[in-house]
């Protein structure tokens, strides 16, 4: 069974239905054919950060993108440090 994907607009409308129109999660679940747990997660995600909620497939929040960039940079710097360490050891052996 293929996983269902929902557009950002659909998620925002579902959250608006629950929060602003005071429809219960159970009723919204039946009306929208979405599991209650999923709806609760959408409401929580929206409550945590309304501007960055539901960034889309393959997109990260700015904080997550920055963390990923920094991790790549750390990996690169560790490799460079290892090369320099090995070069220093090599030249230390070559010096009389």
VOMINU-630072 format. One line per field, with one value per atom (N, C-alpha, C, O, CB): x negated, y negated, z; atom name; residue number from 0. Coordinates in steps of 0.1 Angstrom, whole numbers, padded with zeros to 4 digits. Glycine has a CB too. Example, Ala and Ser with C-alpha at 12.3 -4.5 7.8 and 13.67 -1.06 7.14 Angstrom:
2
px -0132 | -0123 | -0132 | -0142 | -0113 | -0128 | -0137 | -0129 | -0134 | -0141
py 0057 | 0045 | 0033 | 0033 | 0045 | 0022 | 0011 | 0000 | -0011 | 0006
pz 0078 | 0078 | 0078 | 0085 | 0090 | 0071 | 0071 | 0079 | 0080 | 0057
at N | CA | C | O | CB | N | CA | C | O | CB
i 0 | 0 | 0 | 0 | 0 | 1 | 1 | 1 | 1 | 1
! end
This chain:
96
px -0008 | 0000 | -0009 | -0018 | 0010 | -0006 | -0014 | -0010 | 0001 | -0013 | -0020 | -0018 | -0011 | -0015 | -0032 | -0001 | 0006 | -0002 | -0008 | 0020 | -0001 | -0008 | 0003 | 0012 | -0019 | 0001 | 0011 | 0004 | -0008 | 0018 | 0010 | 0004 | 0005 | 0012 | 0012 | -0004 | -0005 | 0008 | 0013 | -0016 | 0015 | 0028 | 0038 | 0046 | 0033 | 0038 | 0048 | 0045 | 0055 | 0047 | 0032 | 0029 | 0033 | 0039 | 0014 | 0030 | 0034 | 0049 | 0054 | 0029 | 0057 | 0071 | 0076 | 0086 | 0078 | 0070 | 0074 | 0072 | 0080 | 0066 | 0060 | 0057 | 0067 | 0071 | 0042 | 0070 | 0079 | 0093 | 0100 | 0080 | 0097 | 0110 | 0111 | 0121 | 0112 | 0100 | 0100 | 0099 | 0106 | 0088 | 0090 | 0087 | 0097 | 0102 | 0073 | 0101 | 0109 | 0124 | 0132 | 0106 | 0128 | 0142 | 0146 | 0157 | 0145 | 0136 | 0139 | 0145 | 0154 | 0148 | 0141 | 0145 | 0136 | 0123 | 0144 | 0141 | 0133 | 0124 | 0126 | 0142 | 0112 | 0103 | 0110 | 0107 | 0090 | 0118 | 0125 | 0134 | 0134 | 0133 | 0141 | 0151 | 0143 | 0146 | 0160 | 0132 | 0124 | 0118 | 0116 | 0113 | 0114 | 0108 | 0117 | 0114 | 0103 | 0130 | 0140 | 0143 | 0144 | 0153 | 0144 | 0148 | 0137 | 0139 | 0150 | 0124 | 0113 | 0106 | 0098 | 0102 | 0110 | 0105 | 0090 | 0082 | 0107 | 0086 | 0072 | 0072 | 0081 | 0066 | 0062 | 0062 | 0061 | 0054 | 0050 | 0067 | 0067 | 0053 | 0050 | 0075 | 0044 | 0030 | 0023 | 0016 | 0023 | 0026 | 0020 | 0025 | 0017 | 0022 | 0038 | 0043 | 0038 | 0035 | 0059 | 0037 | 0031 | 0016 | 0012 | 0031 | 0009 | -0005 | -0005 | -0014 | -0012 | 0004 | 0004 | 0007 | 0002 | 0015 | 0017 | 0021 | 0009 | 0006 | 0033 | 0001 | -0010 | -0022 | -0028 | -0016 | -0024 | -0034 | -0031 | -0040 | -0036 | -0018 | -0014 | -0016 | -0020 | 0000 | -0012 | -0013 | -0028 | -0031 | -0007 | -0037 | -0051 | -0057 | -0065 | -0059 | -0054 | -0060 | -0050 | -0052 | -0074 | -0041 | -0031 | -0037 | -0032 | -0021 | -0048 | -0053 | -0061 | -0061 | -0063 | -0067 | -0075 | -0069 | -0075 | -0089 | -0056 | -0049 | -0047 | -0044 | -0036 | -0049 | -0047 | -0055 | -0049 | -0032 | -0068 | -0077 | -0076 | -0080 | -0091 | -0071 | -0070 | -0080 | -0089 | -0072 | -0077 | -0085 | -0100 | -0102 | -0079 | -0109 | -0123 | -0129 | -0141 | -0126 | -0120 | -0125 | -0126 | -0119 | -0115 | -0136 | -0139 | -0135 | -0135 | -0153 | -0133 | -0132 | -0146 | -0156 | -0126 | -0146 | -0159 | -0169 | -0181 | -0157 | -0164 | -0173 | -0179 | -0191 | -0166 | -0171 | -0175 | -0185 | -0195 | -0163 | -0183 | -0192 | -0206 | -0216 | -0187 | -0206 | -0218 | -0226 | -0238 | -0215 | -0218 | -0225 | -0231 | -0243 | -0215 | -0224 | -0230 | -0242 | -0252 | -0219 | -0242 | -0254 | -0265 | -0277 | -0250 | -0263 | -0274 | -0279 | -0291 | -0268 | -0271 | -0276 | -0285 | -0296 | -0264 | -0281 | -0290 | -0303 | -0314 | -0283 | -0303 | -0315 | -0324 | -0336 | -0311 | -0318 | -0326 | -0333 | -0345 | -0317 | -0326 | -0332 | -0344 | -0354 | -0321 | -0342 | -0353 | -0365 | -0376 | -0348 | -0362 | -0373 | -0381 | -0393 | -0368 | -0373 | -0380 | -0389 | -0400 | -0370 | -0384 | -0393 | -0405 | -0416 | -0385 | -0404 | -0415 | -0425 | -0437 | -0410 | -0420 | -0429 | -0436 | -0448 | -0420 | -0430 | -0437 | -0448 | -0458 | -0426 | -0445 | -0455 | -0467 | -0479 | -0450 | -0465 | -0476 | -0483 | -0496 | -0470 | -0477 | -0483 | -0493 | -0504 | -0473 | -0488 | -0496 | -0508 | -0519 | -0488 | -0506 | -0516 | -0527 | -0539 | -0511 | -0523 | -0532 | -0540 | -0553 | -0525 | -0534 | -0541 | -0551 | -0562 | -0532 | -0548 | -0556 | -0569 | -0580 | -0549 | -0566 | -0578 | -0586 | -0598 | -0572 | -0581 | -0588 | -0598 | -0609 | -0579 | -0594 | -0603 | -0614 | -0626 | -0596 | -0611 | -0621 | -0632 | -0642 | -0614 | -0629 | -0638 | -0650 | -0648 | -0632 | -0662 | -0674 | -0675 | -0684 | -0686
py 0012 | 0000 | -0012 | -0014 | 0000 | -0021 | -0033 | -0044 | -0045 | -0039 | -0051 | -0061 | -0073 | -0078 | -0065 | -0078 | -0090 | -0102 | -0103 | -0090 | -0112 | -0125 | -0135 | -0135 | -0127 | -0145 | -0156 | -0169 | -0172 | -0156 | -0178 | -0191 | -0200 | -0198 | -0197 | -0210 | -0219 | -0226 | -0228 | -0229 | -0230 | -0237 | -0228 | -0232 | -0241 | -0215 | -0206 | -0205 | -0205 | -0192 | -0204 | -0203 | -0216 | -0215 | -0200 | -0227 | -0240 | -0241 | -0245 | -0252 | -0237 | -0237 | -0227 | -0230 | -0233 | -0216 | -0206 | -0212 | -0210 | -0193 | -0218 | -0224 | -0236 | -0237 | -0230 | -0244 | -0255 | -0249 | -0255 | -0263 | -0239 | -0232 | -0228 | -0231 | -0220 | -0223 | -0218 | -0230 | -0230 | -0208 | -0239 | -0250 | -0261 | -0265 | -0255 | -0266 | -0278 | -0274 | -0282 | -0286 | -0263 | -0260 | -0250 | -0246 | -0253 | -0247 | -0239 | -0225 | -0220 | -0246 | -0219 | -0206 | -0196 | -0198 | -0204 | -0186 | -0176 | -0169 | -0168 | -0166 | -0164 | -0157 | -0144 | -0140 | -0153 | -0138 | -0126 | -0129 | -0121 | -0119 | -0139 | -0143 | -0147 | -0143 | -0155 | -0155 | -0159 | -0147 | -0146 | -0169 | -0137 | -0125 | -0118 | -0113 | -0116 | -0117 | -0110 | -0118 | -0112 | -0108 | -0131 | -0139 | -0140 | -0140 | -0154 | -0140 | -0141 | -0128 | -0128 | -0150 | -0117 | -0104 | -0104 | -0098 | -0100 | -0110 | -0111 | -0105 | -0109 | -0125 | -0097 | -0092 | -0103 | -0113 | -0082 | -0100 | -0110 | -0114 | -0125 | -0105 | -0104 | -0106 | -0116 | -0125 | -0093 | -0114 | -0123 | -0137 | -0147 | -0118 | -0138 | -0152 | -0159 | -0170 | -0151 | -0151 | -0157 | -0161 | -0171 | -0146 | -0153 | -0157 | -0170 | -0179 | -0146 | -0171 | -0184 | -0196 | -0206 | -0182 | -0194 | -0205 | -0209 | -0221 | -0201 | -0199 | -0201 | -0208 | -0218 | -0188 | -0203 | -0209 | -0224 | -0233 | -0201 | -0227 | -0240 | -0249 | -0260 | -0241 | -0243 | -0251 | -0254 | -0265 | -0243 | -0245 | -0247 | -0258 | -0266 | -0234 | -0259 | -0269 | -0272 | -0265 | -0265 | -0281 | -0283 | -0287 | -0283 | -0293 | -0295 | -0300 | -0289 | -0289 | -0311 | -0280 | -0269 | -0256 | -0246 | -0268 | -0255 | -0242 | -0237 | -0244 | -0243 | -0224 | -0217 | -0223 | -0228 | -0217 | -0222 | -0228 | -0222 | -0228 | -0228 | -0209 | -0203 | -0191 | -0190 | -0213 | -0184 | -0172 | -0176 | -0183 | -0163 | -0170 | -0172 | -0186 | -0188 | -0171 | -0194 | -0207 | -0206 | -0200 | -0218 | -0214 | -0214 | -0228 | -0238 | -0210 | -0228 | -0241 | -0248 | -0241 | -0240 | -0261 | -0268 | -0263 | -0261 | -0283 | -0260 | -0255 | -0241 | -0238 | -0254 | -0232 | -0219 | -0220 | -0213 | -0210 | -0229 | -0231 | -0236 | -0232 | -0241 | -0245 | -0250 | -0239 | -0238 | -0262 | -0231 | -0220 | -0210 | -0206 | -0212 | -0207 | -0198 | -0204 | -0197 | -0195 | -0217 | -0224 | -0224 | -0221 | -0239 | -0226 | -0226 | -0212 | -0210 | -0231 | -0202 | -0188 | -0185 | -0178 | -0178 | -0189 | -0187 | -0194 | -0188 | -0192 | -0206 | -0214 | -0207 | -0207 | -0228 | -0202 | -0195 | -0183 | -0181 | -0191 | -0175 | -0164 | -0168 | -0161 | -0156 | -0178 | -0183 | -0188 | -0185 | -0195 | -0195 | -0200 | -0189 | -0189 | -0210 | -0178 | -0167 | -0160 | -0156 | -0157 | -0159 | -0152 | -0161 | -0155 | -0150 | -0174 | -0183 | -0182 | -0181 | -0197 | -0182 | -0180 | -0167 | -0167 | -0181 | -0157 | -0144 | -0144 | -0138 | -0133 | -0150 | -0151 | -0159 | -0155 | -0158 | -0170 | -0179 | -0171 | -0173 | -0192 | -0164 | -0156 | -0146 | -0144 | -0149 | -0139 | -0129 | -0135 | -0130 | -0121 | -0147 | -0154 | -0158 | -0157 | -0166 | -0163 | -0168 | -0156 | -0157 | -0175 | -0145 | -0133 | -0128 | -0124 | -0121 | -0129 | -0125 | -0134 | -0129 | -0125 | -0147 | -0156 | -0156 | -0159 | -0170 | -0152 | -0151 | -0140 | -0141 | -0149 | -0129 | -0118 | -0121 | -0117 | -0106 | -0130 | -0133 | -0143 | -0144 | -0139 | -0151 | -0161 | -0154 | -0145 | -0171 | -0159 | -0153 | -0158 | -0154 | -0156
pz 0000 | 0000 | 0000 | 0008 | 0012 | -0009 | -0010 | 0000 | 0004 | -0024 | 0005 | 0015 | 0009 | -0002 | 0022 | 0016 | 0011 | 0014 | 0025 | 0017 | 0005 | 0007 | 0006 | -0002 | -0004 | 0015 | 0016 | 0013 | 0018 | 0029 | 0005 | 0002 | 0015 | 0024 | -0009 | 0015 | 0026 | 0028 | 0039 | 0023 | 0017 | 0018 | 0025 | 0033 | 0004 | 0022 | 0028 | 0043 | 0051 | 0021 | 0047 | 0061 | 0068 | 0079 | 0063 | 0062 | 0069 | 0070 | 0081 | 0061 | 0060 | 0061 | 0072 | 0079 | 0048 | 0073 | 0083 | 0097 | 0106 | 0081 | 0099 | 0112 | 0115 | 0126 | 0112 | 0105 | 0107 | 0110 | 0119 | 0094 | 0104 | 0107 | 0122 | 0129 | 0098 | 0127 | 0141 | 0151 | 0161 | 0143 | 0148 | 0157 | 0157 | 0168 | 0155 | 0145 | 0144 | 0144 | 0150 | 0132 | 0138 | 0138 | 0149 | 0150 | 0124 | 0158 | 0169 | 0166 | 0173 | 0179 | 0155 | 0151 | 0158 | 0159 | 0135 | 0164 | 0171 | 0161 | 0150 | 0179 | 0167 | 0159 | 0153 | 0142 | 0167 | 0161 | 0156 | 0145 | 0135 | 0168 | 0146 | 0135 | 0122 | 0111 | 0139 | 0124 | 0113 | 0106 | 0094 | 0117 | 0114 | 0109 | 0100 | 0089 | 0121 | 0104 | 0096 | 0083 | 0073 | 0104 | 0085 | 0073 | 0063 | 0051 | 0078 | 0067 | 0058 | 0054 | 0046 | 0064 | 0061 | 0058 | 0061 | 0054 | 0044 | 0073 | 0077 | 0092 | 0099 | 0076 | 0095 | 0109 | 0119 | 0117 | 0110 | 0131 | 0141 | 0146 | 0149 | 0153 | 0147 | 0151 | 0142 | 0146 | 0152 | 0129 | 0119 | 0121 | 0120 | 0105 | 0123 | 0125 | 0137 | 0137 | 0126 | 0148 | 0160 | 0158 | 0163 | 0172 | 0150 | 0147 | 0139 | 0142 | 0139 | 0129 | 0121 | 0130 | 0129 | 0110 | 0139 | 0148 | 0157 | 0159 | 0157 | 0162 | 0170 | 0162 | 0167 | 0177 | 0150 | 0142 | 0139 | 0139 | 0129 | 0136 | 0134 | 0146 | 0145 | 0129 | 0158 | 0170 | 0174 | 0179 | 0182 | 0170 | 0173 | 0165 | 0170 | 0171 | 0152 | 0144 | 0132 | 0121 | 0139 | 0133 | 0122 | 0109 | 0098 | 0127 | 0109 | 0097 | 0089 | 0077 | 0100 | 0096 | 0090 | 0090 | 0086 | 0097 | 0094 | 0094 | 0080 | 0071 | 0102 | 0079 | 0066 | 0055 | 0045 | 0062 | 0055 | 0045 | 0032 | 0022 | 0050 | 0031 | 0018 | 0016 | 0024 | 0007 | 0006 | 0004 | 0000 | -0009 | -0008 | 0008 | 0005 | 0010 | 0009 | -0009 | 0015 | 0020 | 0035 | 0042 | 0016 | 0040 | 0054 | 0059 | 0052 | 0057 | 0072 | 0079 | 0079 | 0078 | 0094 | 0079 | 0079 | 0089 | 0087 | 0080 | 0101 | 0112 | 0108 | 0111 | 0125 | 0102 | 0098 | 0087 | 0087 | 0094 | 0078 | 0067 | 0072 | 0067 | 0056 | 0081 | 0087 | 0095 | 0093 | 0097 | 0102 | 0109 | 0099 | 0101 | 0118 | 0088 | 0078 | 0072 | 0070 | 0067 | 0069 | 0063 | 0073 | 0068 | 0059 | 0085 | 0095 | 0097 | 0099 | 0109 | 0096 | 0097 | 0086 | 0087 | 0098 | 0074 | 0062 | 0064 | 0060 | 0049 | 0069 | 0071 | 0081 | 0080 | 0075 | 0092 | 0102 | 0096 | 0099 | 0114 | 0088 | 0082 | 0073 | 0073 | 0073 | 0065 | 0057 | 0065 | 0061 | 0048 | 0075 | 0084 | 0091 | 0092 | 0094 | 0095 | 0101 | 0091 | 0095 | 0107 | 0079 | 0068 | 0066 | 0064 | 0055 | 0065 | 0063 | 0074 | 0072 | 0061 | 0086 | 0098 | 0098 | 0101 | 0111 | 0094 | 0093 | 0083 | 0085 | 0090 | 0071 | 0061 | 0066 | 0064 | 0048 | 0073 | 0078 | 0089 | 0089 | 0083 | 0097 | 0107 | 0101 | 0106 | 0117 | 0091 | 0084 | 0077 | 0077 | 0074 | 0071 | 0064 | 0074 | 0071 | 0056 | 0085 | 0096 | 0101 | 0103 | 0108 | 0103 | 0107 | 0097 | 0100 | 0111 | 0084 | 0073 | 0072 | 0071 | 0060 | 0073 | 0072 | 0085 | 0084 | 0070 | 0096 | 0108 | 0107 | 0112 | 0120 | 0100 | 0098 | 0088 | 0090 | 0093 | 0079 | 0068 | 0073 | 0067 | 0056 | 0083 | 0088 | 0095 | 0103 | 0097 | 0093 | 0100 | 0114 | 0122 | 0093
at N | CA | C | O | CB | N | CA | C | O | CB | N | CA | C | O | CB | N | CA | C | O | CB | N | CA | C | O | CB | N | CA | C | O | CB | N | CA | C | O | CB | N | CA | C | O | CB | N | CA | C | O | CB | N | CA | C | O | CB | N | CA | C | O | CB | N | CA | C | O | CB | N | CA | C | O | CB | N | CA | C | O | CB | N | CA | C | O | CB | N | CA | C | O | CB | N | CA | C | O | CB | N | CA | C | O | CB | N | CA | C | O | CB | N | CA | C | O | CB | N | CA | C | O | CB | N | CA | C | O | CB | N | CA | C | O | CB | N | CA | C | O | CB | N | CA | C | O | CB | N | CA | C | O | CB | N | CA | C | O | CB | N | CA | C | O | CB | N | CA | C | O | CB | N | CA | C | O | CB | N | CA | C | O | CB | N | CA | C | O | CB | N | CA | C | O | CB | N | CA | C | O | CB | N | CA | C | O | CB | N | CA | C | O | CB | N | CA | C | O | CB | N | CA | C | O | CB | N | CA | C | O | CB | N | CA | C | O | CB | N | CA | C | O | CB | N | CA | C | O | CB | N | CA | C | O | CB | N | CA | C | O | CB | N | CA | C | O | CB | N | CA | C | O | CB | N | CA | C | O | CB | N | CA | C | O | CB | N | CA | C | O | CB | N | CA | C | O | CB | N | CA | C | O | CB | N | CA | C | O | CB | N | CA | C | O | CB | N | CA | C | O | CB | N | CA | C | O | CB | N | CA | C | O | CB | N | CA | C | O | CB | N | CA | C | O | CB | N | CA | C | O | CB | N | CA | C | O | CB | N | CA | C | O | CB | N | CA | C | O | CB | N | CA | C | O | CB | N | CA | C | O | CB | N | CA | C | O | CB | N | CA | C | O | CB | N | CA | C | O | CB | N | CA | C | O | CB | N | CA | C | O | CB | N | CA | C | O | CB | N | CA | C | O | CB | N | CA | C | O | CB | N | CA | C | O | CB | N | CA | C | O | CB | N | CA | C | O | CB | N | CA | C | O | CB | N | CA | C | O | CB | N | CA | C | O | CB | N | CA | C | O | CB | N | CA | C | O | CB | N | CA | C | O | CB | N | CA | C | O | CB | N | CA | C | O | CB | N | CA | C | O | CB | N | CA | C | O | CB | N | CA | C | O | CB | N | CA | C | O | CB | N | CA | C | O | CB | N | CA | C | O | CB | N | CA | C | O | CB | N | CA | C | O | CB | N | CA | C | O | CB | N | CA | C | O | CB | N | CA | C | O | CB | N | CA | C | O | CB | N | CA | C | O | CB
i 0 | 0 | 0 | 0 | 0 | 1 | 1 | 1 | 1 | 1 | 2 | 2 | 2 | 2 | 2 | 3 | 3 | 3 | 3 | 3 | 4 | 4 | 4 | 4 | 4 | 5 | 5 | 5 | 5 | 5 | 6 | 6 | 6 | 6 | 6 | 7 | 7 | 7 | 7 | 7 | 8 | 8 | 8 | 8 | 8 | 9 | 9 | 9 | 9 | 9 | 10 | 10 | 10 | 10 | 10 | 11 | 11 | 11 | 11 | 11 | 12 | 12 | 12 | 12 | 12 | 13 | 13 | 13 | 13 | 13 | 14 | 14 | 14 | 14 | 14 | 15 | 15 | 15 | 15 | 15 | 16 | 16 | 16 | 16 | 16 | 17 | 17 | 17 | 17 | 17 | 18 | 18 | 18 | 18 | 18 | 19 | 19 | 19 | 19 | 19 | 20 | 20 | 20 | 20 | 20 | 21 | 21 | 21 | 21 | 21 | 22 | 22 | 22 | 22 | 22 | 23 | 23 | 23 | 23 | 23 | 24 | 24 | 24 | 24 | 24 | 25 | 25 | 25 | 25 | 25 | 26 | 26 | 26 | 26 | 26 | 27 | 27 | 27 | 27 | 27 | 28 | 28 | 28 | 28 | 28 | 29 | 29 | 29 | 29 | 29 | 30 | 30 | 30 | 30 | 30 | 31 | 31 | 31 | 31 | 31 | 32 | 32 | 32 | 32 | 32 | 33 | 33 | 33 | 33 | 33 | 34 | 34 | 34 | 34 | 34 | 35 | 35 | 35 | 35 | 35 | 36 | 36 | 36 | 36 | 36 | 37 | 37 | 37 | 37 | 37 | 38 | 38 | 38 | 38 | 38 | 39 | 39 | 39 | 39 | 39 | 40 | 40 | 40 | 40 | 40 | 41 | 41 | 41 | 41 | 41 | 42 | 42 | 42 | 42 | 42 | 43 | 43 | 43 | 43 | 43 | 44 | 44 | 44 | 44 | 44 | 45 | 45 | 45 | 45 | 45 | 46 | 46 | 46 | 46 | 46 | 47 | 47 | 47 | 47 | 47 | 48 | 48 | 48 | 48 | 48 | 49 | 49 | 49 | 49 | 49 | 50 | 50 | 50 | 50 | 50 | 51 | 51 | 51 | 51 | 51 | 52 | 52 | 52 | 52 | 52 | 53 | 53 | 53 | 53 | 53 | 54 | 54 | 54 | 54 | 54 | 55 | 55 | 55 | 55 | 55 | 56 | 56 | 56 | 56 | 56 | 57 | 57 | 57 | 57 | 57 | 58 | 58 | 58 | 58 | 58 | 59 | 59 | 59 | 59 | 59 | 60 | 60 | 60 | 60 | 60 | 61 | 61 | 61 | 61 | 61 | 62 | 62 | 62 | 62 | 62 | 63 | 63 | 63 | 63 | 63 | 64 | 64 | 64 | 64 | 64 | 65 | 65 | 65 | 65 | 65 | 66 | 66 | 66 | 66 | 66 | 67 | 67 | 67 | 67 | 67 | 68 | 68 | 68 | 68 | 68 | 69 | 69 | 69 | 69 | 69 | 70 | 70 | 70 | 70 | 70 | 71 | 71 | 71 | 71 | 71 | 72 | 72 | 72 | 72 | 72 | 73 | 73 | 73 | 73 | 73 | 74 | 74 | 74 | 74 | 74 | 75 | 75 | 75 | 75 | 75 | 76 | 76 | 76 | 76 | 76 | 77 | 77 | 77 | 77 | 77 | 78 | 78 | 78 | 78 | 78 | 79 | 79 | 79 | 79 | 79 | 80 | 80 | 80 | 80 | 80 | 81 | 81 | 81 | 81 | 81 | 82 | 82 | 82 | 82 | 82 | 83 | 83 | 83 | 83 | 83 | 84 | 84 | 84 | 84 | 84 | 85 | 85 | 85 | 85 | 85 | 86 | 86 | 86 | 86 | 86 | 87 | 87 | 87 | 87 | 87 | 88 | 88 | 88 | 88 | 88 | 89 | 89 | 89 | 89 | 89 | 90 | 90 | 90 | 90 | 90 | 91 | 91 | 91 | 91 | 91 | 92 | 92 | 92 | 92 | 92 | 93 | 93 | 93 | 93 | 93 | 94 | 94 | 94 | 94 | 94 | 95 | 95 | 95 | 95 | 95
! end
